Amino acid sequence: MTVNADLELHGMHCDSCGKIIERTVSRHDGAAVRNIDTINNRIVLSCISEEQLGEVREALLEKGYQTLAPGEEPKEGFEAGSIHRGIAFALSVIKGKEGFGTEHLLVEYSLDAIFVLLAAELALYFLIFSRISGFLAAYLPVLILTPFAVVALLFAYCHAHGFRKTTSCMCGMMSGMTFGMAAGFLLGAYAGATNGMFVGSLVGMAAGIGFGYFTGRSCGVMGVMEGIMGGLMAGTMGAMLSVMMIFDHLVPFLVILTIIEAVIMAAFSYMLWKEYGNMTPAMLRIDGTGFVILALAMDLVLIVIYVFGPKAGTVLGGF
């Protein structure tokens, strides 16, 4: 028996929304979208049973699209931009709910990497850096923040990389720009705080352009250009802000900046999940060991630059 439902539709804003709705419905065998009326905000769904219709409507609700039968009222917390949806996604990933196993695995990789990076930094301090006068005053805040920044960037990058074959041009350009700006601004700000404007700008541009290129290339030259431009601008801006704030609560600013950037990376992963659905294990192209090694390599390169790179002007610790 086929069940057809003509429902009021809330939450659709553009053609991209229509594609998300169709992909979400098609994941249920036998279910289909018969029609979407964007002018009158209505949708016609076809399902094999009332039970499946309920499942489809619930899946659409998770994506932010409410389908209402006559007499039903919209639920609060599911409108576009609602923090409720983001929190629900984060909890599903953290708890490893059904369908979120691969994302949960990335969380486990991330926690392992943070532990290894902090342990490695502690070992380096007692073996080498404790002999440097004023070392903690100059580098401790940035050394604590860098592992969290590196892991947040790698988590989002690995998640985005898993969808590279299905990424649309729009998402590809967003990937390049978002990663270019996030990596460039954050790591540029760290290096600017420890080394000054010149080295900070170089580190920020290198990190931003690198992340921007590798994420944006999924949609070709447009994504690459967005990534390079994002990394170029944000890399210099991050370093410049650190230099300008060196005597004005720079460390609290870097902490706040790191938290905001981590939220942006999490929101980006949510956007990809909304666009393409859950990631399967086959899509994840890195294992736990590889993730930790890559994070450790990035962290060590940054530490070498912080400590041994040239410094210009006043930096943290007065070096």
PEZIKA-V440182 format. One record per residue. N is the residue number from 1. SS is DSSP state (H for helix, E for strand, C for the rest). PHI is phi in degrees with one decimal (NA if undefined). Layout:
BEGIN
n=<N:N>
ss=<SS:SS>
phi=<PHI:PHI>
END
This chain:
BEGIN
n=<1:2:3:4:5:6:7:8:9:10:11:12:13:14:15:16:17:18:19:20:21:22:23:24:25:26:27:28:29:30:31:32:33:34:35:36:37:38:39:40:41:42:43:44:45:46:47:48:49:50:51:52:53:54:55:56:57:58:59:60:61:62:63:64:65:66:67:68:69:70:71:72:73:74:75:76:77:78:79:80:81:82:83:84:85:86:87:88:89:90:91:92:93:94:95:96:97:98:99:100:101:102:103:104:105:106:107:108:109:110:111:112:113:114:115:116:117:118:119:120:121:122:123:124:125:126:127:128:129:130:131:132:133:134:135:136:137:138:139:140:141:142:143:144:145:146:147:148:149:150:151:152:153:154:155:156:157:158:159:160:161:162:163:164:165:166:167:168:169:170:171:172:173:174:175:176:177:178:179:180:181:182:183:184:185:186:187:188:189:190:191:192:193:194:195:196:197:198:199:200:201:202:203:204:205:206:207:208:209:210:211:212:213:214:215:216:217:218:219:220:221:222:223:224:225:226:227:228:229:230:231:232:233:234:235:236:237:238:239:240:241:242:243:244:245:246:247:248:249:250:251:252:253:254:255:256:257:258:259:260:261:262:263:264:265:266:267:268:269:270:271:272:273:274:275:276:277:278:279:280:281:282:283:284:285:286:287:288:289:290:291:292:293:294:295:296:297:298:299:300:301:302:303:304:305:306:307:308:309:310:311:312:313:314:315:316:317:318:319>
ss=<C:C:E:E:E:E:E:E:E:E:C:C:C:C:H:H:H:H:H:H:H:H:H:H:H:H:C:C:C:C:C:E:E:E:E:E:E:C:C:C:C:E:E:E:E:E:E:C:C:H:H:H:H:H:H:H:H:H:H:H:H:H:C:C:C:E:E:E:C:C:C:C:C:C:C:C:C:C:C:C:C:C:H:H:H:H:H:H:H:H:H:H:H:H:H:C:C:C:C:C:H:H:H:H:H:H:H:H:H:H:H:H:H:H:H:H:H:H:H:H:H:H:H:H:H:H:H:C:H:H:H:C:C:C:H:H:H:H:H:H:H:H:H:H:H:H:H:H:H:H:H:H:H:H:H:H:H:H:H:H:H:H:C:C:C:C:C:C:H:H:H:H:H:H:H:H:H:H:H:H:H:H:H:H:H:H:H:H:H:H:H:H:H:H:H:C:H:H:H:H:H:H:H:H:H:H:H:H:H:H:H:H:H:H:H:H:H:H:H:C:H:H:H:H:H:H:H:H:H:H:H:H:H:H:H:H:H:H:H:H:H:H:H:H:C:C:C:C:C:H:H:H:H:H:H:H:H:H:H:H:H:H:H:H:H:H:H:H:H:H:H:H:H:H:H:H:C:C:C:C:H:H:H:C:C:C:C:H:H:H:H:H:H:H:H:H:H:H:H:H:H:H:H:H:H:H:H:H:C:C:C:C:C:C:C:H:H:H:C>
phi=<NA:-99.2:-109.7:-107.5:-131.8:-98.7:-123.9:-74.9:-116.1:-119.7:106.0:-87.1:-124.4:-159.6:-62.8:-62.1:-60.9:-59.8:-68.7:-61.9:-60.8:-64.1:-65.4:-63.7:-67.6:-66.9:-72.0:-100.9:-55.3:92.2:-93.9:-155.4:-93.8:-84.8:-165.1:-125.4:-104.3:-74.6:-75.0:-99.5:56.3:-134.7:-138.8:-112.8:-108.7:-122.0:-134.5:-86.2:-162.4:-63.6:-63.7:-66.6:-59.3:-63.0:-65.6:-64.8:-63.4:-67.9:-63.7:-66.6:-63.1:-60.9:-83.7:100.2:-113.9:-93.4:-114.6:-115.8:-79.6:-53.7:92.8:-81.9:-105.2:-60.0:-81.9:-80.0:93.2:-117.7:-73.0:-57.3:79.8:-69.2:-68.3:-58.6:-67.3:-65.9:-65.5:-61.8:-63.8:-61.0:-65.6:-62.8:-68.9:-62.8:-81.4:68.0:-60.1:-53.9:93.9:-118.2:-62.7:-69.8:-62.6:-64.7:-62.5:-63.9:-62.8:-62.1:-58.0:-64.8:-64.0:-60.4:-65.7:-60.8:-62.1:-64.9:-65.5:-66.3:-64.8:-65.3:-65.3:-63.4:-63.4:-63.1:-63.6:-71.3:-83.0:-128.5:-76.7:-64.6:-81.6:-87.0:-63.8:73.2:-60.7:-63.9:-63.3:-83.9:-124.0:-55.4:-58.7:-70.4:-66.2:-72.4:-76.6:-58.2:-58.2:-67.6:-66.4:-61.0:-68.0:-62.3:-65.0:-68.3:-57.3:-65.4:-64.9:-63.2:-65.7:-66.7:-64.3:-65.4:-100.8:-59.7:-77.6:-113.2:-68.3:-76.9:-60.7:-62.5:-67.9:-63.3:-66.9:-62.4:-61.6:-58.6:-65.4:-64.0:-69.7:-60.0:-73.7:-64.8:-66.7:-63.8:-65.8:-68.3:-72.3:-65.6:-66.0:-61.3:-67.8:-63.7:-69.1:-98.2:-129.4:100.8:-64.8:-65.3:-65.9:-59.2:-66.1:-64.0:-64.0:-61.5:-66.1:-62.3:-66.0:-65.0:-65.1:-62.1:-64.4:-63.6:-65.8:-70.6:-88.8:-75.7:-69.8:-61.8:-116.2:90.9:-64.2:-63.3:-65.8:-62.7:-62.4:-61.2:-64.3:-66.0:-65.0:-61.7:-65.8:-63.3:-71.8:-69.6:-60.3:-75.1:-68.2:-61.9:-63.7:-62.3:-64.3:-62.8:-63.7:-69.0:-102.4:-57.6:-107.6:-133.6:54.8:-63.9:-62.8:-58.0:-61.9:-64.8:-63.5:-61.8:-60.1:-63.6:-63.1:-63.5:-63.1:-63.5:-64.0:-62.4:-63.8:-65.5:-64.9:-65.8:-63.1:-62.3:-60.8:-66.2:-62.2:-64.0:-74.1:-120.6:91.2:-76.5:-83.4:-92.8:-56.2:-66.7:-80.1:-80.7:-99.1:-150.8:-102.7:-61.6:-63.5:-62.9:-63.3:-65.2:-63.5:-64.0:-63.8:-64.5:-62.9:-62.7:-62.5:-66.6:-60.9:-65.0:-61.6:-59.5:-66.2:-54.5:-83.9:-106.4:-71.8:-62.1:-122.7:-137.2:73.6:-86.7:-127.9:-55.4:82.3:77.8:-70.3>
END
